[in-house]
Amino acid sequence: MQMFYKRDGWLVEYKLVTDPAEAMYWTTHRLKKSEIRIMTQCDRATAAQLRQEILDDILSREPNPTKRKAAS
């Protein structure tokens, strides 16, 4: 499945690689940064920053009751 993230006017293609593959559809699965693969060519530092931005974006849109709350 092709997925895209728009950043500063350019599209970044990425895919989710979960084990098992069906876990990307489960509401109980807690997505990890390591499960996001950037398909668009970029340097390592930019790819790490993109993974974090994509993870934050996904978590902000997906209500998950098991999501940990940030410490006060």
MONOR-V404773 format. One line per field, one symbol per residue. phi: phi as a letter, one per 30 degrees, with the letter a starting at -180 (. if undefined). psi: psi as a letter, one per 40 degrees, with the letter a starting at -180 (. if undefined). burial: # if it has 24 or more other ideal C-beta (glycine too) atoms within 12 Angstrom, else .. A space follows every 50 residues. Layout:
phi=???
psi=???
burial=???
This chain:
phi=.dbbbcbhibccdbbcbcbdddddcddddcdcdddccdcddadddddddd edddddddddccdbdcdddddd
psi=hhiihhhfeihhhiihgihidedeeheehhhideehhhdhhiiddddddd dddddddddddhhheehiiii.
burial=....#......#.#.#.......#......#....#.#........#..# #..##..#..............
